Amino acid sequence: MDEGGLTGNINESTQFPTDDFRARYFKDDRKKQVKERVDKIWEVVKEETDSMVEAALRFIISFDEVTSVIPGMRTKNHLLSNIEIIKKGPLSNDLIERLKAHKWDRNFYE
């Protein structure tokens, strides 16, 4: 989920504890950058998915090269939701093609 970015829950006011690596990962204007990009992606995926989490998981399983997915599951609800999302199967080929326009080469670890 890109350190939480693709959940759709990261925005400029999101705060992380100082000992959480995401406080550094999402430093400066990075939260804003992520939010802007996720909002644009949501406009593309919302007709075929119910959430950004669903879009991200279904995107991952849309490729034959992917043989396993290990999403976060801190709660029972996360686990059950992830299972239901995976059962929906891959995204449509049309949506995969439209998402190519949103490719973002960046490295927040620098």
DRENPA-3360 file (N, C-alpha, C; in nm, 2 decimals, always signed):
BEGIN
1 = MDEGGLTG = +0.08/-0.12/+0.00/+0.00/+0.00/+0.00/+0.09/+0.13/+0.00 ~ +0.21/+0.11/-0.04/+0.30/+0.22/-0.05/+0.31/+0.30/+0.09 ~ +0.34/+0.22/+0.19/+0.36/+0.28/+0.33/+0.23/+0.35/+0.37 ~ +0.12/+0.32/+0.32/-0.01/+0.38/+0.36/-0.06/+0.48/+0.26 ~ +0.02/+0.52/+0.16/-0.01/+0.62/+0.06/-0.13/+0.58/-0.02 ~ -0.14/+0.45/-0.06/-0.24/+0.40/-0.15/-0.37/+0.36/-0.08 ~ -0.37/+0.38/+0.05/-0.50/+0.36/+0.13/-0.59/+0.47/+0.10 ~ -0.54/+0.59/+0.06/-0.63/+0.71/+0.05/-0.64/+0.78/+0.18;
9 = NINESTQF = -0.57/+0.74/+0.28/-0.58/+0.80/+0.41/-0.47/+0.90/+0.45 ~ -0.37/+0.92/+0.36/-0.26/+1.01/+0.39/-0.30/+1.15/+0.33 ~ -0.29/+1.25/+0.41/-0.31/+1.38/+0.36/-0.22/+1.48/+0.43 ~ -0.22/+1.61/+0.40/-0.13/+1.70/+0.46/-0.14/+1.71/+0.61 ~ -0.25/+1.68/+0.67/-0.26/+1.69/+0.81/-0.23/+1.55/+0.89 ~ -0.20/+1.45/+0.81/-0.17/+1.32/+0.87/-0.04/+1.34/+0.95 ~ -0.05/+1.29/+1.08/+0.07/+1.29/+1.17/+0.11/+1.15/+1.20 ~ +0.25/+1.13/+1.21/+0.30/+1.01/+1.25/+0.39/+1.03/+1.37;
17 = PTDDFRAR = +0.39/+0.93/+1.46/+0.48/+0.94/+1.58/+0.63/+0.96/+1.53 ~ +0.70/+1.04/+1.60/+0.84/+1.06/+1.56/+0.93/+0.94/+1.54 ~ +0.89/+0.83/+1.61/+0.97/+0.71/+1.60/+0.92/+0.62/+1.49 ~ +0.81/+0.66/+1.42/+0.76/+0.59/+1.30/+0.83/+0.64/+1.18 ~ +0.89/+0.54/+1.10/+0.97/+0.58/+0.98/+0.89/+0.67/+0.89 ~ +0.76/+0.66/+0.89/+0.68/+0.74/+0.79/+0.69/+0.89/+0.82 ~ +0.72/+0.92/+0.94/+0.74/+1.06/+0.98/+0.85/+1.12/+0.89 ~ +0.96/+1.04/+0.86/+1.06/+1.09/+0.77/+1.03/+1.06/+0.62;
25 = YFKDDRKK = +0.97/+0.95/+0.60/+0.93/+0.91/+0.46/+0.84/+1.01/+0.40 ~ +0.74/+1.06/+0.48/+0.64/+1.16/+0.43/+0.68/+1.30/+0.47 ~ +0.81/+1.33/+0.48/+0.85/+1.46/+0.52/+0.82/+1.57/+0.42 ~ +0.84/+1.69/+0.45/+0.82/+1.81/+0.37/+0.69/+1.81/+0.30 ~ +0.68/+1.81/+0.17/+0.55/+1.82/+0.10/+0.51/+1.68/+0.04 ~ +0.57/+1.58/+0.09/+0.55/+1.44/+0.03/+0.40/+1.40/+0.06 ~ +0.35/+1.43/+0.17/+0.21/+1.39/+0.20/+0.12/+1.46/+0.10 ~ +0.14/+1.58/+0.07/+0.06/+1.66/-0.03/+0.08/+1.59/-0.17;
33 = QVKERVDK = +0.20/+1.56/-0.21/+0.22/+1.50/-0.34/+0.15/+1.37/-0.35 ~ +0.15/+1.28/-0.25/+0.08/+1.16/-0.25/-0.07/+1.18/-0.26 ~ -0.12/+1.27/-0.18/-0.26/+1.29/-0.18/-0.31/+1.34/-0.31 ~ -0.24/+1.43/-0.38/-0.28/+1.48/-0.51/-0.28/+1.36/-0.61 ~ -0.18/+1.28/-0.61/-0.17/+1.16/-0.70/-0.28/+1.06/-0.67 ~ -0.30/+1.03/-0.55/-0.41/+0.93/-0.51/-0.54/+0.99/-0.55 ~ -0.57/+1.11/-0.53/-0.70/+1.17/-0.58/-0.72/+1.15/-0.73 ~ -0.61/+1.17/-0.81/-0.62/+1.15/-0.95/-0.65/+1.01/-0.99;
41 = IWEVVKEE = -0.58/+0.92/-0.92/-0.60/+0.78/-0.94/-0.74/+0.74/-0.90 ~ -0.79/+0.79/-0.79/-0.93/+0.75/-0.75/-1.03/+0.79/-0.86 ~ -1.01/+0.90/-0.92/-1.10/+0.94/-1.03/-1.11/+0.84/-1.14 ~ -1.00/+0.77/-1.16/-0.99/+0.66/-1.27/-1.05/+0.53/-1.22 ~ -1.02/+0.50/-1.10/-1.06/+0.36/-1.05/-1.20/+0.35/-0.98 ~ -1.26/+0.46/-0.95/-1.38/+0.46/-0.86/-1.50/+0.39/-0.93 ~ -1.50/+0.38/-1.06/-1.61/+0.32/-1.13/-1.60/+0.16/-1.12 ~ -1.48/+0.11/-1.09/-1.46/-0.03/-1.09/-1.43/-0.08/-0.95;
49 = TDSMVEAA = -1.40/+0.00/-0.86/-1.36/-0.04/-0.73/-1.43/+0.04/-0.62 ~ -1.43/-0.01/-0.50/-1.50/+0.06/-0.39/-1.41/+0.14/-0.30 ~ -1.28/+0.12/-0.32/-1.18/+0.19/-0.23/-1.04/+0.19/-0.30 ~ -0.96/+0.28/-0.25/-0.82/+0.28/-0.30/-0.75/+0.15/-0.26 ~ -0.78/+0.10/-0.14/-0.72/-0.03/-0.10/-0.76/-0.14/-0.20 ~ -0.88/-0.14/-0.23/-0.93/-0.24/-0.33/-0.86/-0.22/-0.46 ~ -0.85/-0.10/-0.51/-0.78/-0.07/-0.64/-0.64/-0.12/-0.63 ~ -0.57/-0.09/-0.52/-0.43/-0.13/-0.51/-0.41/-0.28/-0.51;
57 = LRFIISFD = -0.49/-0.35/-0.43/-0.47/-0.50/-0.42/-0.51/-0.56/-0.55 ~ -0.62/-0.52/-0.62/-0.66/-0.58/-0.74/-0.56/-0.54/-0.85 ~ -0.50/-0.43/-0.85/-0.40/-0.39/-0.95/-0.28/-0.49/-0.94 ~ -0.24/-0.52/-0.81/-0.13/-0.61/-0.79/-0.16/-0.75/-0.85 ~ -0.28/-0.80/-0.83/-0.31/-0.94/-0.87/-0.35/-0.94/-1.02 ~ -0.34/-0.83/-1.09/-0.38/-0.82/-1.23/-0.27/-0.87/-1.32 ~ -0.15/-0.91/-1.26/-0.04/-0.95/-1.34/+0.00/-1.09/-1.31 ~ +0.02/-1.17/-1.42/+0.06/-1.31/-1.40/+0.19/-1.33/-1.33;
65 = EVTSVIPG = +0.28/-1.23/-1.34/+0.41/-1.23/-1.27/+0.40/-1.23/-1.12 ~ +0.29/-1.19/-1.07/+0.26/-1.18/-0.92/+0.21/-1.32/-0.87 ~ +0.28/-1.38/-0.78/+0.24/-1.51/-0.73/+0.19/-1.51/-0.59 ~ +0.22/-1.39/-0.52/+0.17/-1.38/-0.38/+0.16/-1.23/-0.35 ~ +0.07/-1.21/-0.26/+0.05/-1.07/-0.21/+0.04/-1.08/-0.06 ~ +0.11/-0.98/+0.01/+0.12/-0.98/+0.15/+0.07/-0.84/+0.20 ~ -0.06/-0.82/+0.20/-0.11/-0.69/+0.25/-0.11/-0.69/+0.40 ~ -0.11/-0.57/+0.46/-0.12/-0.55/+0.60/-0.25/-0.61/+0.65;
73 = MRTKNHLL = -0.25/-0.66/+0.77/-0.37/-0.72/+0.84/-0.36/-0.70/+0.99 ~ -0.36/-0.58/+1.03/-0.34/-0.55/+1.17/-0.47/-0.59/+1.25 ~ -0.58/-0.59/+1.18/-0.71/-0.63/+1.25/-0.78/-0.74/+1.17 ~ -0.87/-0.80/+1.24/-0.95/-0.91/+1.17/-1.03/-0.85/+1.06 ~ -1.08/-0.73/+1.07/-1.15/-0.66/+0.96/-1.06/-0.64/+0.84 ~ -0.94/-0.60/+0.86/-0.84/-0.58/+0.75/-0.83/-0.71/+0.68 ~ -0.81/-0.82/+0.75/-0.79/-0.95/+0.69/-0.91/-0.99/+0.61 ~ -1.03/-0.98/+0.67/-1.15/-1.02/+0.60/-1.17/-0.94/+0.48;
81 = SNIEIIKK = -1.15/-0.81/+0.49/-1.16/-0.72/+0.37/-1.07/-0.75/+0.26 ~ -0.94/-0.78/+0.30/-0.84/-0.82/+0.19/-0.89/-0.95/+0.12 ~ -0.94/-1.04/+0.19/-0.98/-1.17/+0.13/-1.10/-1.14/+0.03 ~ -1.19/-1.06/+0.07/-1.31/-1.03/-0.01/-1.26/-0.95/-0.14 ~ -1.16/-0.86/-0.12/-1.11/-0.78/-0.24/-1.04/-0.88/-0.33 ~ -0.96/-0.97/-0.29/-0.89/-1.06/-0.37/-0.98/-1.15/-0.45 ~ -1.09/-1.19/-0.38/-1.20/-1.27/-0.45/-1.26/-1.20/-0.57 ~ -1.26/-1.07/-0.57/-1.31/-1.00/-0.69/-1.23/-1.01/-0.81;
89 = GPLSNDLI = -1.10/-1.05/-0.80/-1.02/-1.07/-0.91/-0.95/-0.95/-0.96 ~ -0.88/-0.97/-1.08/-0.80/-0.86/-1.13/-0.89/-0.74/-1.18 ~ -0.82/-0.63/-1.20/-0.89/-0.51/-1.26/-0.91/-0.54/-1.41 ~ -1.00/-0.47/-1.48/-1.02/-0.49/-1.62/-0.89/-0.44/-1.70 ~ -0.87/-0.50/-1.81/-0.76/-0.46/-1.90/-0.77/-0.31/-1.93 ~ -0.89/-0.26/-1.96/-0.91/-0.12/-1.99/-0.86/-0.03/-1.87 ~ -0.89/-0.07/-1.75/-0.85/+0.01/-1.64/-0.70/+0.00/-1.62 ~ -0.64/-0.11/-1.64/-0.50/-0.12/-1.63/-0.43/-0.03/-1.73;
97 = ERLKAHKW = -0.48/-0.02/-1.85/-0.43/+0.06/-1.95/-0.44/+0.21/-1.91 ~ -0.55/+0.25/-1.86/-0.57/+0.39/-1.81/-0.48/+0.43/-1.70 ~ -0.45/+0.33/-1.61/-0.37/+0.36/-1.50/-0.22/+0.38/-1.53 ~ -0.18/+0.34/-1.65/-0.04/+0.36/-1.69/+0.00/+0.51/-1.70 ~ -0.10/+0.59/-1.72/-0.08/+0.73/-1.72/-0.04/+0.79/-1.59 ~ -0.06/+0.71/-1.48/-0.03/+0.76/-1.34/+0.10/+0.70/-1.29 ~ +0.18/+0.64/-1.37/+0.31/+0.59/-1.33/+0.39/+0.70/-1.27 ~ +0.45/+0.67/-1.15/+0.53/+0.78/-1.08/+0.66/+0.72/-1.03;
105 = DRNFYE = +0.77/+0.76/-1.10/+0.90/+0.72/-1.06/+0.95/+0.82/-0.95 ~ +0.96/+0.77/-0.83/+1.00/+0.86/-0.72/+1.06/+0.77/-0.61 ~ +1.15/+0.83/-0.53/+1.21/+0.76/-0.42/+1.21/+0.84/-0.30 ~ +1.11/+0.81/-0.21/+1.10/+0.89/-0.09/+1.20/+0.84/+0.02 ~ +1.28/+0.74/-0.01/+1.38/+0.69/+0.08/+1.51/+0.77/+0.08 ~ +1.52/+0.86/-0.02/+1.64/+0.94/-0.03/+1.64/+1.06/+0.07;
% end
